[in-house]
Amino acid sequence: MKISRADAISALTLPSLVSGAALIADWQYGNTAAAVELVTALAAGKLSVVSFAKKWSPTLSWGAGTVAAAFGQAAITGAVGGGPAVYAWLVSVGLAGAARVVYRHHTRHDHMKIEQESVRLQTGLVRLQMAHHQLVQRTTPEPAVAGPNLTGRTVEETKLRTVVWELFQAELPGCTVERTRTGWTAVLDLPVNLDRTRLRAAWDKVASGMGVAGEFMLEDGALTNQLIARFIDGDPLAAVIPYTRTSGARFTDPVLLGVDRFLNPVWLDLAYNHTLVAGSSKFGKSTLVRSIAVQLADRPDVVLYGMDLKPGAPELTPMLPILQDLATTPEQAHTLLDWLKEELTERGEILAQAGDQEWDPQKHGRPAVWVLEDELAELVRQGDDGPWKKQPASKKQESLLALMRFAGMHFLSATQQPSRKVFGGTTDARGNYANRLSTRMNDADHRRFIFGNTPGWEPGKLDAPGKFLLQSPVHQVPAPYKGMWLTGDEFRAEVARIGATTVRAPVGKRLILPVGGDTNQDRVRAALVKYGNATRRELEQATGLGEKQVLDAARALRPEVERCEDTQTWRLVPVGAWEAQAIASR
């Protein structure tokens, strides 16, 4: 090892300083200093020997030896002096130099060991980091590729999102599904790459992908990118819909027909619209007419008239307590139609004077009128032939259909045999019925006489009584409905309840239909039985007789018939009263 100048200087300087310090101590303390120096040298020497033996720190071992040599030199210098002192100084110089060299060597060796250990630790750390990186690569899955969000809050929502993505590669920004009484409803918010027209066109594929058994109804949402899908599970209209009494304050209030496929109530506006009800027998047509009739009759500003030309008028006769009158013969039907024309003329004059366009019973003083026709085909068959060939009933009705709605006068016509002839030889007359209802029709061809040739209106596909199709200004989409089931007992109870408060038209302003009879007296008696008190003019209308014939017949019926001078009317005397009068006169 190379000895530097600093090593030589420190080797010479330290023993010299020790020798000088020993001489000063000896001069000051004498032999005592030398004894202390000797003892210290011996102790340091022993420590050095033990340190070397125990393999303690090299610095301690060589440092203790150097101290022993220095204090030994000091003891010799202070106690002996002379040649031994110079020898001790030389030995100290040698030992100091050796200690310096050994300290530097061990210090450098320690630094090298530290550097080597640091390099070893850094190398181990790098290896650990490489192993950790390899382990992470092997155990960490590949990062997921960004894709659509197809998870919904419900099973139906997840299916809808998945099917739409699979068919159109389009992710729905929003899809809200809510349960309903008959299934569920989904509001779909569509992305920019999928418009609702395209989705509508492919909805059969969407429904197939959903894998649900039922029916979907589609309608546009409130926003241009929204489509509403209503799912119907099974057939909600299979159950019976019980009759529900409703109250209407005015003739303009809608009537309740039944429910739709979502079991929501179905209402229909009848005011200022004619209504046509069609359907084959035994499928609920008559029940629909009855439920409408009792609702109308229960309103204070409505009067009902009937026309049923079937033998015995089986459908409308039970309604007599709530009808103002019922035409059951062709002659009576013509009289009713003529009276409607007269009434229409009078109401038109009243509206003209008031400067109004539509009839209001509260303002114009006369109630709204509905004429119930149970079988329109019978009116055509019986009212267009014989003495009425030049003025057929169908033509009179066709004219009234076109004119009388503004006057608050309406037809509610029912037929189970719709045809071109029923509508006056042309299907154009059908257009005057703004409201059209149909229960099941056994003849598929009949549907075009009710709904035209527009696809979807197929009453022949209705599979149960009570189900019907409805077309009106509000209902333009073909869909099945279920009418309320009005039982016979319920119907009779409603007719009795309403009939007890039905207000009849006053004498002189009512419809008078012709009555039959073999003799003039029979006719007068029949008219008085039907209408009660009647003026001479009304008796002439009812019997078809002249003034003298009516008066002669009435006088011949005394005391059964008498004249009331206060009311200027003829009336029947109660049977007990006139019999008692006859006995007393004897």
VOGU-3710 file (C-alpha; in Angstrom, 3 decimals, decimal comma):
1> mkisradais> 0,000/0,000/0,000  1,361/3,415/-0,850  2,303/5,641/2,166  1,286/9,191/1,589  2,911/12,364/2,944  -0,027/12,785/5,352  0,624/9,295/6,712  4,350/10,087/7,344  3,642/13,437/8,995  0,978/11,967/11,293
11> altlpslvsg> 3,319/9,032/12,200  6,114/11,436/13,254  3,922/14,075/14,829  1,901/11,926/17,220  4,907/10,194/19,012  6,681/13,526/19,256  3,705/15,151/20,868  3,336/12,185/23,258  7,031/12,414/24,222  6,786/16,133/24,811
21> aaliadwqyg> 3,641/15,690/26,901  5,367/12,944/28,945  8,392/15,132/29,685  6,128/17,969/30,843  4,090/15,537/33,032  7,252/14,047/34,497  8,638/17,472/35,232  5,345/18,432/36,882  4,441/15,213/38,715  7,619/13,158/38,759
31> ntaaavelvt> 7,409/9,422/38,953  3,663/9,511/39,595  3,018/10,525/35,984  5,271/7,783/34,738  3,431/5,215/36,865  0,050/6,354/35,545  1,331/6,265/31,972  2,679/2,749/32,504  -0,560/1,480/33,998  -2,517/3,020/31,122
41> alaagklsvv> -0,171/1,452/28,599  -0,586/-1,963/30,200  -4,427/-1,610/30,261  -4,593/-0,502/26,628  -2,242/-3,308/25,661  -4,427/-5,887/27,376  -7,539/-4,437/25,637  -5,787/-4,697/22,301  -4,788/-8,330/22,924  -8,316/-9,263/24,008
51> sfakkwsptl> -9,862/-7,418/20,997  -7,584/-9,314/18,591  -8,386/-12,597/20,365  -12,128/-12,040/20,334  -12,046/-10,761/16,741  -13,672/-7,539/17,759  -13,590/-4,528/15,575  -10,231/-4,034/13,875  -10,398/-0,356/14,643  -10,691/-1,074/18,377
61> swgagtvaaa> -7,948/-3,677/18,285  -5,393/-1,493/16,460  -6,523/1,670/18,250  -5,982/0,060/21,689  -2,509/-1,187/20,548  -1,604/2,290/19,391  -2,673/3,781/22,743  -0,623/1,118/24,617  2,453/1,987/22,528  1,980/5,735/23,013
71> fgqaaitgav> 1,543/5,522/26,779  4,403/2,986/27,000  6,599/5,507/25,117  5,457/8,232/27,479  6,307/6,108/30,558  9,798/5,293/29,189  10,406/8,890/28,119  9,390/10,301/31,486  10,974/7,642/33,717  14,159/6,505/31,932
81> gggpavyawl> 14,961/9,075/29,225  18,135/8,817/27,098  18,573/5,953/24,692  15,458/4,025/25,800  13,387/7,125/25,226  14,700/7,460/21,668  14,023/3,761/21,089  10,528/4,108/22,485  9,967/7,152/20,230  11,044/5,189/17,181
91> vsvglagaar> 8,821/2,273/18,137  5,924/4,709/18,604  6,592/6,257/15,220  6,544/2,838/13,646  3,409/1,800/15,467  1,652/5,118/14,620  2,512/4,711/10,980  1,389/1,091/10,978  -1,854/1,993/12,769  -2,471/4,762/10,271
101> vvyrhhtrhd> -1,937/2,422/7,352  -3,994/-0,359/8,914  -6,843/2,088/9,793  -6,895/3,406/6,260  -6,845/-0,114/4,878  -9,671/-1,283/7,070  -11,618/1,900/6,530  -11,286/1,480/2,776  -12,094/-2,203/3,123  -15,207/-1,333/5,142
111> hmkieqesvr> -16,293/1,168/2,495  -15,768/-1,439/-0,188  -17,828/-3,949/1,784  -20,541/-1,382/2,264  -20,493/-0,564/-1,444  -20,538/-4,242/-2,335  -23,426/-4,885/0,048  -25,269/-1,878/-1,396  -24,722/-3,174/-4,923  -25,905/-6,617/-3,816
121> lqtglvrlqm> -29,019/-5,178/-2,206  -29,792/-2,989/-5,214  -29,355/-5,973/-7,512  -31,722/-8,005/-5,307  -34,237/-5,162/-5,343  -34,135/-4,996/-9,119  -34,638/-8,746/-9,334  -37,606/-8,524/-6,940  -39,125/-5,723/-8,982  -38,723/-7,745/-12,178
131> ahhqlvqrtt> -40,287/-10,810/-10,535  -43,189/-8,700/-9,211  -43,770/-7,227/-12,662  -43,815/-10,689/-14,230  -46,216/-11,941/-11,534  -48,577/-8,999/-12,099  -48,553/-9,590/-15,845  -49,321/-13,272/-15,402  -52,104/-12,851/-12,810  -53,823/-9,648/-13,989
141> pepavagpnl> -56,543/-10,225/-16,666  -56,488/-8,318/-19,873  -58,179/-4,925/-19,496  -61,841/-5,006/-20,581  -62,566/-3,379/-23,876  -64,958/-0,434/-23,482  -68,474/-1,538/-24,540  -72,176/-0,686/-24,171  -73,943/-0,529/-20,836  -76,527/-3,315/-21,162
151> tgrtveetkl> -77,340/-3,773/-17,475  -80,758/-2,524/-16,396  -82,569/-2,232/-13,093  -85,025/-4,956/-14,112  -84,851/-8,129/-16,153  -87,028/-6,584/-18,868  -84,816/-3,506/-19,105  -81,670/-5,630/-19,447  -83,308/-7,730/-22,178  -84,432/-4,657/-24,094
161> rtvvwelfqa> -80,983/-3,078/-23,949  -79,327/-6,335/-25,033  -81,689/-7,063/-27,936  -81,496/-3,501/-29,290  -77,695/-3,640/-29,142  -77,560/-7,007/-30,892  -79,927/-5,927/-33,668  -78,826/-2,343/-34,273  -75,459/-1,935/-32,506  -77,105/0,955/-30,681
171> elpgctvert> -76,946/1,621/-26,944  -80,102/3,018/-25,351  -79,289/6,187/-23,377  -82,375/5,564/-21,258  -84,746/2,663/-20,696  -87,330/2,930/-17,919  -89,553/-0,089/-17,232  -92,574/0,065/-14,927  -94,936/-2,737/-13,977  -98,646/-2,346/-14,771
181> rtgwtavldl> -101,787/-4,307/-13,940  -101,585/-6,113/-17,265  -97,820/-6,368/-17,841  -95,239/-3,589/-18,052  -94,471/-0,386/-19,921  -91,043/0,655/-21,208  -90,064/4,195/-22,213  -87,111/3,917/-24,610  -84,799/6,896/-25,177  -83,184/6,265/-28,557
191> pvnldrtrlr> -79,639/7,214/-29,624  -78,924/9,378/-32,667  -78,140/6,343/-34,837  -81,542/4,722/-34,242  -84,815/6,517/-34,982  -88,163/5,230/-33,780  -89,474/4,585/-37,313  -86,696/2,079/-37,877  -87,266/0,515/-34,464  -91,011/0,251/-35,094
201> aawdkvasgm> -90,422/-1,517/-38,399  -88,211/-4,116/-36,743  -90,161/-4,497/-33,511  -91,221/-8,057/-34,354  -87,555/-9,021/-34,145  -87,191/-7,154/-30,858  -90,213/-8,960/-29,423  -88,845/-12,292/-30,612  -85,501/-11,570/-28,994  -87,223/-10,678/-25,729
211> gvagefmled> -88,668/-14,174/-25,563  -91,907/-13,174/-23,814  -95,396/-14,483/-24,524  -97,773/-11,598/-24,925  -98,534/-8,570/-27,048  -96,749/-5,259/-27,534  -98,350/-1,904/-28,254  -96,110/0,868/-29,566  -96,716/4,594/-29,405  -94,590/7,696/-29,785
221> galtnqliar> -93,258/9,306/-26,648  -93,356/12,950/-25,642  -89,909/13,533/-27,195  -88,958/12,879/-30,807  -86,380/10,269/-29,739  -88,757/8,357/-27,464  -90,753/5,213/-28,147  -93,153/3,725/-25,621  -93,626/-0,052/-25,642  -96,546/-1,432/-23,638
231> fidgdplaav> -96,416/-5,164/-23,009  -99,666/-7,013/-22,305  -99,282/-10,325/-20,538  -102,010/-12,779/-21,536  -105,578/-11,565/-22,196  -106,774/-9,039/-19,598  -110,137/-8,816/-21,417  -111,005/-12,435/-20,735  -112,612/-11,532/-17,393  -116,131/-10,116/-17,027
241> ipytrtsgar> -116,259/-6,337/-16,564  -119,069/-5,549/-14,116  -121,474/-2,713/-14,803  -120,579/0,572/-13,119  -123,190/3,285/-12,721  -121,923/6,681/-13,817  -123,434/10,101/-13,406  -123,447/12,827/-16,021  -124,688/16,333/-15,399  -125,041/17,285/-19,060
251> ftdpvllgvd> -125,562/15,632/-22,417  -122,020/16,618/-23,428  -120,481/14,371/-20,756  -118,990/11,154/-22,201  -120,454/7,728/-21,487  -118,521/4,791/-20,058  -118,313/1,795/-22,389  -115,934/-0,550/-20,550  -112,166/-0,996/-20,384  -109,211/-1,260/-22,731
261> rflnpvwldl> -106,481/-3,900/-22,732  -104,766/-2,127/-19,853  -108,013/-2,226/-17,820  -108,311/1,545/-18,072  -111,863/2,917/-18,462  -112,962/3,708/-22,007  -115,130/6,799/-22,443  -116,910/7,933/-25,593  -118,194/11,390/-26,499  -121,669/11,073/-28,009
271> aynhtlvags> -122,683/14,729/-28,135  -122,970/16,173/-31,660  -122,030/12,758/-33,116  -124,118/9,890/-34,475  -123,153/6,433/-33,253  -123,327/3,106/-35,083  -123,189/-0,193/-33,168  -122,797/-3,402/-35,202  -122,307/-7,026/-34,334  -123,669/-10,489/-34,804
281> skfgkstlvr> -126,231/-11,882/-32,400  -125,098/-13,119/-28,967  -121,852/-11,150/-28,896  -122,860/-8,184/-26,721  -124,213/-5,590/-29,144  -127,510/-5,175/-27,244  -125,690/-4,890/-23,914  -123,590/-2,045/-25,302  -126,710/-0,220/-26,494  -128,450/-0,750/-23,141
291> siavqladrp> -125,539/0,546/-21,088  -125,321/3,655/-23,290  -129,083/4,212/-23,129  -129,385/4,118/-19,333  -126,458/6,526/-18,970  -128,043/8,998/-21,401  -131,519/8,672/-19,878  -130,123/9,504/-16,438  -129,189/13,037/-17,531  -131,639/15,881/-16,972
301> dvvlygmdlk> -131,149/17,520/-20,370  -131,639/14,374/-22,517  -134,754/12,692/-23,927  -134,786/9,319/-25,683  -136,955/8,005/-28,504  -136,935/4,491/-29,870  -137,392/2,769/-33,211  -137,572/-1,036/-33,276  -139,406/-2,599/-36,215  -138,766/-6,203/-35,278
311> pgapeltpml> -141,977/-8,028/-34,267  -142,744/-7,116/-30,665  -139,784/-4,699/-30,492  -137,963/-7,067/-28,102  -134,887/-4,926/-27,539  -136,446/-1,513/-26,902  -139,802/-2,401/-25,353  -138,122/-2,988/-21,930  -136,873/0,617/-22,173  -140,378/2,163/-22,478
321> pilqdlattp> -140,209/3,770/-18,979  -137,190/5,837/-20,057  -138,359/6,515/-23,659  -140,547/9,388/-24,737  -142,018/7,150/-27,405  -141,276/3,993/-29,366  -141,949/3,437/-33,062  -142,645/-0,217/-33,787  -144,288/-0,111/-37,236  -143,216/1,356/-40,582
331> eqahtlldwl> -145,983/3,960/-40,304  -144,779/5,005/-36,853  -141,188/5,074/-38,066  -142,110/7,488/-40,872  -144,042/9,624/-38,408  -141,032/9,731/-36,090  -138,704/10,704/-38,926  -141,130/13,423/-40,106  -141,415/14,744/-36,546  -137,619/14,860/-36,261
341> keeltergei> -137,478/16,940/-39,428  -140,073/19,364/-38,031  -138,191/19,570/-34,741  -134,948/20,175/-36,626  -136,544/23,049/-38,532  -137,815/24,663/-35,331  -134,465/24,325/-33,602  -132,689/25,778/-36,596  -134,937/28,855/-36,393  -134,241/29,184/-32,656
351> laqagdqewd> -130,491/29,006/-33,247  -130,698/31,551/-36,044  -132,578/33,996/-33,821  -130,030/33,502/-31,042  -127,073/33,766/-33,429  -125,677/30,418/-32,254  -124,243/27,480/-34,170  -124,770/24,575/-31,727  -127,703/23,608/-29,575  -127,442/24,098/-25,815
361> pqkhgrpavw> -130,410/22,786/-23,815  -129,771/25,188/-20,957  -129,786/28,196/-23,258  -132,270/27,193/-25,943  -134,872/25,491/-23,764  -135,269/22,042/-25,293  -133,391/18,887/-24,296  -130,913/16,991/-26,433  -132,507/14,142/-28,389  -131,245/10,610/-29,012
371> vledelaelv> -133,134/8,194/-31,244  -132,325/4,553/-30,496  -132,659/2,313/-33,549  -132,259/-1,326/-32,721  -132,177/-2,798/-36,234  -131,334/-0,400/-38,999  -131,808/-3,086/-41,639  -135,481/-3,526/-40,671  -136,138/0,194/-41,147  -134,805/-0,087/-44,695
381> rqgddgpwkk> -136,662/-3,293/-45,481  -140,022/-2,210/-44,079  -139,845/1,533/-44,503  -138,732/1,718/-48,114  -141,406/-0,417/-49,774  -145,176/-0,191/-50,292  -146,789/3,219/-49,855  -143,401/4,790/-48,905  -141,600/3,841/-52,067  -141,455/7,439/-53,291
391> qpaskkqesl> -140,286/8,702/-49,922  -138,331/5,792/-48,433  -137,397/5,869/-44,761  -133,713/5,306/-45,576  -133,591/8,569/-47,570  -135,324/10,493/-44,807  -132,842/9,141/-42,282  -129,886/9,823/-44,542  -130,937/13,467/-44,775  -131,406/13,738/-41,014
401> lalmrfagmh> -128,023/12,109/-40,368  -126,340/14,791/-42,427  -128,181/17,735/-40,854  -129,389/17,358/-37,316  -126,250/17,013/-35,162  -125,789/20,763/-34,698  -129,313/20,901/-33,215  -128,450/18,476/-30,418  -130,300/15,619/-32,135  -128,587/12,247/-32,572
411> flsatqqpsr> -129,037/8,711/-33,836  -127,759/5,675/-31,958  -128,229/2,966/-34,594  -127,664/-0,745/-34,127  -127,481/-3,414/-36,808  -126,310/-6,973/-37,118  -126,517/-6,994/-40,924  -124,517/-4,031/-42,253  -124,688/-3,730/-46,029  -124,809/-1,155/-48,792
421> kvfggttdar> -128,613/-1,242/-48,760  -128,760/-0,583/-45,012  -127,015/2,725/-45,619  -129,421/3,860/-48,308  -127,855/2,043/-51,224  -124,465/3,658/-50,712  -121,778/3,263/-48,096  -121,323/7,050/-48,070  -124,124/7,341/-45,520  -121,936/5,369/-43,144
431> gnyanrlstr> -119,614/8,382/-43,000  -122,226/10,316/-41,012  -121,569/8,032/-38,043  -118,507/9,529/-36,372  -118,606/6,871/-33,664  -118,533/3,237/-34,795  -118,521/0,205/-32,531  -118,559/-3,435/-33,508  -118,671/-6,654/-31,555  -117,797/-9,889/-33,323
441> mndadhrrfi> -119,044/-10,162/-36,926  -119,477/-13,665/-38,310  -119,278/-12,400/-41,883  -115,779/-11,025/-42,438  -116,972/-8,945/-45,394  -119,279/-6,920/-43,149  -116,342/-5,118/-41,546  -115,864/-2,853/-44,569  -119,395/-1,499/-44,149  -118,492/-0,426/-40,598
451> fgntpgwepg> -114,841/0,559/-40,695  -114,042/0,724/-44,410  -111,068/-1,027/-45,953  -108,441/0,256/-43,560  -106,260/-2,685/-42,426  -106,452/-3,768/-38,805  -110,174/-3,320/-38,211  -111,172/-6,967/-38,047  -114,248/-7,565/-35,838  -114,308/-11,153/-37,073
461> kldapgkfll> -111,198/-11,830/-34,963  -112,836/-10,848/-31,674  -112,918/-14,077/-29,726  -115,431/-13,533/-26,923  -118,779/-11,838/-26,209  -118,439/-8,321/-24,886  -115,270/-7,523/-26,817  -115,605/-4,763/-29,387  -113,681/-2,447/-31,676  -114,124/1,301/-31,393
471> qspvhqvpap> -113,507/3,959/-34,013  -114,156/7,607/-33,174  -112,499/11,003/-33,583  -110,385/10,053/-30,547  -109,980/6,311/-31,150  -108,201/5,830/-34,455  -106,043/2,774/-33,720  -107,670/-0,675/-33,989  -107,624/-2,272/-30,549  -110,002/-4,572/-28,675
481> ykgmwltgde> -112,069/-3,314/-25,747  -114,378/-5,062/-23,312  -117,846/-3,713/-22,590  -119,489/-3,688/-19,176  -121,742/-6,641/-18,466  -125,181/-5,243/-17,613  -127,231/-8,158/-16,331  -130,980/-8,397/-16,884  -131,756/-7,637/-13,252  -129,408/-4,659/-13,226
491> fraevariga> -130,921/-3,351/-16,453  -134,502/-3,600/-15,169  -133,512/-1,929/-11,899  -131,828/0,952/-13,716  -134,816/1,429/-16,064  -137,221/1,471/-13,105  -135,084/3,927/-11,157  -134,613/6,343/-14,057  -138,133/5,907/-15,416  -139,636/7,072/-12,108
501> ttvrapvgkr> -138,115/10,525/-12,677  -138,271/10,715/-16,480  -140,028/13,925/-17,521  -142,442/13,534/-20,428  -142,859/16,132/-23,120  -145,794/18,486/-22,409  -149,144/18,090/-24,147  -149,105/19,774/-27,545  -145,293/19,588/-27,930  -144,750/15,864/-27,959
511> lilpvggdtn> -144,348/13,288/-30,675  -147,643/11,565/-31,438  -147,307/8,257/-33,235  -150,231/6,658/-35,082  -152,125/3,911/-33,282  -154,112/1,041/-34,728  -157,716/-0,092/-34,282  -160,591/-1,673/-36,163  -163,006/1,215/-35,566  -162,732/4,932/-34,995
521> qdrvraalvk> -163,654/4,405/-31,343  -160,939/1,762/-30,932  -158,371/4,160/-32,341  -159,404/7,022/-30,052  -159,375/4,718/-27,029  -155,910/3,376/-27,983  -154,559/6,917/-28,397  -155,882/7,999/-24,981  -154,489/4,840/-23,361  -151,026/5,542/-24,804
531> ygnatrrele> -150,815/9,314/-24,352  -153,239/10,065/-21,526  -154,729/13,536/-21,874  -154,679/14,533/-25,549  -155,833/17,488/-27,534  -158,150/17,059/-30,467  -155,225/17,771/-32,775  -153,160/15,037/-31,097  -156,043/12,594/-31,403  -156,230/13,379/-35,112
541> qatglgekqv> -152,471/12,680/-35,439  -152,713/9,454/-33,494  -155,811/8,054/-35,198  -155,383/9,443/-38,697  -159,016/10,630/-38,558  -160,548/13,976/-39,382  -161,821/16,447/-36,821  -165,499/15,359/-37,027  -164,585/11,685/-36,910  -162,523/12,188/-33,752
551> ldaaralrpe> -165,260/14,188/-31,998  -167,963/11,683/-32,938  -165,893/8,764/-31,700  -165,044/10,543/-28,458  -168,676/11,394/-27,745  -169,686/7,812/-28,502  -167,229/6,604/-25,838  -168,851/8,593/-23,010  -168,836/8,134/-20,027  -165,583/6,186/-20,598
561> vercedtqtw> -164,115/9,306/-22,236  -164,703/12,881/-21,159  -163,513/16,353/-22,095  -161,653/18,542/-19,598  -162,634/22,141/-20,280  -159,787/23,533/-18,154  -157,043/21,903/-20,254  -159,033/21,628/-23,489  -158,092/17,942/-23,705  -159,852/14,605/-23,891
571> rlvpvgawea> -159,104/11,922/-21,322  -160,105/8,489/-20,139  -162,211/8,307/-17,035  -160,967/5,686/-14,539  -162,968/2,479/-14,923  -164,415/2,525/-11,416  -165,491/6,141/-11,725  -167,409/5,889/-14,981  -169,033/2,568/-14,007  -170,277/4,114/-10,777
581> qaiasr> -171,537/7,117/-12,737  -173,372/4,839/-15,169  -175,063/2,909/-12,318  -176,116/6,138/-10,621  -177,658/7,472/-13,825  -179,862/4,375/-14,034
//
